[in-house]
Structures are given as C-alpha cells and as structure tokens.
Amino acid sequence: MRTKYQIPDGFKIVSGGQSGADQAALDWAIAHQVDHGGWCPKGRRAEHGPIDARYQLAETPNTNYLERTEWNVRDSDATVIFTLGETLEGGSKKTAAFAEKHNKPCLHFRPRVDPKYLAQLLTRNNVVVLNIAGSRESLAPGISELVAGALSQALERA
C-alpha cells in the first residue's frame, strides 16, 4: 500500500480554528494551496482571542466549542485527532465520541505513530474532507510541528 495519500480534486482540510493542532492544519493547508474551512464558535472564539480572518471558517450559532467540534466531525469524511499523549482527554475525547456517534473514521495521531497510517486511513475511506482536531499549543507545546510534519509526510499532490 502507498505510504502517501494522493490529494484528490476538491480535497479540503477543516478544523475548529483553536490554537495548536487546529491552526497548524489550517496553516499547512494555506501553505500547500489546499482548500480549507470548517466551523468555529460564534464570535470566532479561541483561547487567545478571536480567530484570525485568514482562516476561512464559518461561525456556529453558539459560542460553545462542542457545537463546532461536532459539526466539523459530522461534515467531514474522517477525523484525525493530534495529541502528544497516549490517551485522549477533554475536547479530544469528545471529538472521538462524535466520530463514533456519526459513524466517521477517526485516527488518534501522536508521536511515534507513522504517518503512513494517516495516509492509509485517507486512502481506505476515499477522504475528500479531512477534519483535524487535537491539543492546544498552550497545553501541548510542539503539537503544531507534529501536525505539519504528519501532513507533509502523509499527503502529496496527484
């Protein structure tokens, strides 16, 4: 099996816009000319203030983080949750629960997980819309580099 996923036409990365994993995924998409979007809380709320307008996110009707989390899972073909720890906690654990509720493929990506597993998840499920979630940079310093590195190693243009 291929170790990289060939980015199909119409491929899009979505996230909720929080600092850390979410914004790293959006930044990677922008840098690699991949469409991006997703849902963010009303008021573009994030831990360090309003989410930058360069991120093409739609606001949910409420300021609740869980609403945007569920909507991003619901509206995507698969979700990848990035953490530095071995177990899911907090919002990451809720993201996995939403993936199960909506019967969507989900991968917990952390250090020592080979990016080929991300590529295989995308290939197996013919993913066109990929939701990226995970830890905040303030709680998991280095998470942004993990996300960017994994996406670069797992995805390539067709």
Secondary structure by P-SEA (a helix, b strand, c coil): cccccccccbbbbbccccccaaaaaaaaaaaacccbbbbbcccccccccccccccbbbbcccccaaaaaaaaaaaccbbbbbbccccccaaaaaaaaaaaaabbbbbbccccccaaaaaaaaaaacccbbbbbbbccccccaaaaaaaaaaaaccccc
